[in-house]
Amino acid sequence: MKSKQAFSFRARINSFSYSFQGIRTLFKYEHNAWIHACATLIVLILGGYFKLSISEWCWITLAIGIVFIAEMMNTAIEYLTDFISPEIHPLAKKIKDVSSGAVLIAALVSLLIGLLIFVPKFSA
């Protein structure tokens, strides 16, 4: 266990560096992250084209963030599961399936938010 250390700006800056390494790892090894990124780009372009309101941008931003957070947590859970149980195990499969299901729910909720915001704009 780490001992308590005094506050350090360098340590805080390093922690940001580790976070960015995690994001790079996500995009380097997880193909679904690129699908989410492409969907994000399309939504951002459409949002600019339709001149979304501040509240619509808030919902879109929240939806995008939740999907990426879910994808990153799923990836971390998968890595941890593989580390703890490198052999195939039924419980490891359940762990991975549940965390993957969380990403699916996040993506479906985000899709619903997108439809609620953009369908009326396409209809107008």
Helices and strands as residue ranges (DSSP letters): H 9-29, H 31-49, H 54-84, H 90-123
